[in-house]
Amino acid sequence: MLLEEGADPEEGNGEGKTAIEIAQEANVNGSHLHVLSLLRRAIQINMVRSEERRVGKECRSRWSPYH
Protein backbone atom coordinates (compact mmCIF):
# COMPACT_ATOMS: atom_id res chain seq x y z
CA MET A 1 0.00 0.00 0.00
CA LEU A 2 2.75 2.48 0.84
CA LEU A 3 4.62 1.59 -2.34
CA GLU A 4 1.47 2.24 -4.36
CA GLU A 5 1.31 5.71 -2.83
CA GLY A 6 4.90 6.48 -3.82
CA ALA A 7 6.87 5.59 -0.70
CA ASP A 8 10.60 5.32 -1.39
CA PRO A 9 11.76 1.74 -0.66
CA GLU A 10 15.35 2.96 -0.48
CA GLU A 11 14.70 5.56 2.21
CA GLY A 12 16.28 4.71 5.55
CA ASN A 13 14.51 4.67 8.89
CA GLY A 14 15.80 6.37 12.05
CA GLU A 15 18.58 3.79 12.26
CA GLY A 16 19.45 4.22 8.58
CA LYS A 17 18.03 0.82 7.58
CA THR A 18 16.02 0.53 4.39
CA ALA A 19 12.82 -1.46 4.11
CA ILE A 20 14.62 -4.18 2.16
CA GLU A 21 17.30 -4.49 4.85
CA ILE A 22 14.64 -4.87 7.54
CA ALA A 23 12.75 -7.45 5.47
CA GLN A 24 15.96 -9.41 4.89
CA GLU A 25 16.67 -9.50 8.60
CA ALA A 26 13.11 -10.65 9.32
CA ASN A 27 13.11 -13.26 6.55
CA VAL A 28 13.08 -16.54 8.49
CA ASN A 29 12.53 -19.65 6.39
CA GLY A 30 11.20 -17.54 3.52
CA SER A 31 8.64 -15.71 5.62
CA HIS A 32 9.27 -12.37 3.89
CA LEU A 33 10.07 -13.50 0.33
CA HIS A 34 6.96 -11.84 -1.10
CA VAL A 35 7.78 -8.54 0.62
CA LEU A 36 11.38 -8.72 -0.63
CA SER A 37 10.15 -9.37 -4.15
CA LEU A 38 7.82 -6.34 -4.02
CA LEU A 39 10.56 -4.10 -2.66
CA ARG A 40 13.07 -5.21 -5.30
CA ARG A 41 10.53 -4.53 -8.04
CA ALA A 42 9.75 -1.09 -6.60
CA ILE A 43 13.48 -0.26 -6.56
CA GLN A 44 13.84 -1.34 -10.20
CA ILE A 45 10.85 0.81 -11.20
CA ASN A 46 12.31 3.79 -9.33
CA MET A 47 15.63 3.36 -11.12
CA VAL A 48 13.91 3.35 -14.52
CA ARG A 49 11.86 6.43 -13.64
CA SER A 50 14.94 8.26 -12.38
CA GLU A 51 16.75 7.51 -15.63
CA GLU A 52 13.75 8.66 -17.66
CA ARG A 53 13.66 11.94 -15.72
CA ARG A 54 17.42 12.42 -16.17
CA VAL A 55 17.25 11.82 -19.92
CA GLY A 56 14.18 14.04 -20.23
CA LYS A 57 15.97 16.90 -18.48
CA GLU A 58 18.99 16.47 -20.77
CA CYS A 59 16.77 16.60 -23.84
CA ARG A 60 14.88 19.66 -22.62
CA SER A 61 18.08 21.49 -21.74
CA ARG A 62 19.35 21.04 -25.31
CA TRP A 63 16.10 22.05 -26.95
CA SER A 64 16.11 25.31 -28.77
CA PRO A 65 13.36 26.94 -30.84
CA TYR A 66 16.02 27.69 -33.48
CA HIS A 67 16.74 24.05 -34.36
C-alpha positions in Angstrom: 0.0 0.0 0.0 2.8 2.5 0.8 4.6 1.6 -2.3 1.5 2.2 -4.4 1.3 5.7 -2.8 4.9 6.5 -3.8 6.9 5.6 -0.7 10.6 5.3 -1.4 11.8 1.7 -0.7 15.4 3.0 -0.5 14.7 5.6 2.2 16.3 4.7 5.5 14.5 4.7 8.9 15.8 6.4 12.0 18.6 3.8 12.3 19.5 4.2 8.6 18.0 0.8 7.6 16.0 0.5 4.4 12.8 -1.5 4.1 14.6 -4.2 2.2 17.3 -4.5 4.9 14.6 -4.9 7.5 12.7 -7.4 5.5 16.0 -9.4 4.9 16.7 -9.5 8.6 13.1 -10.7 9.3 13.1 -13.3 6.5 13.1 -16.5 8.5 12.5 -19.6 6.4 11.2 -17.5 3.5 8.6 -15.7 5.6 9.3 -12.4 3.9 10.1 -13.5 0.3 7.0 -11.8 -1.1 7.8 -8.5 0.6 11.4 -8.7 -0.6 10.1 -9.4 -4.1 7.8 -6.3 -4.0 10.6 -4.1 -2.7 13.1 -5.2 -5.3 10.5 -4.5 -8.0 9.8 -1.1 -6.6 13.5 -0.3 -6.6 13.8 -1.3 -10.2 10.9 0.8 -11.2 12.3 3.8 -9.3 15.6 3.4 -11.1 13.9 3.4 -14.5 11.9 6.4 -13.6 14.9 8.3 -12.4 16.8 7.5 -15.6 13.8 8.7 -17.7 13.7 11.9 -15.7 17.4 12.4 -16.2 17.2 11.8 -19.9 14.2 14.0 -20.2 16.0 16.9 -18.5 19.0 16.5 -20.8 16.8 16.6 -23.8 14.9 19.7 -22.6 18.1 21.5 -21.7 19.4 21.0 -25.3 16.1 22.1 -27.0 16.1 25.3 -28.8 13.4 26.9 -30.8 16.0 27.7 -33.5 16.7 24.0 -34.4 
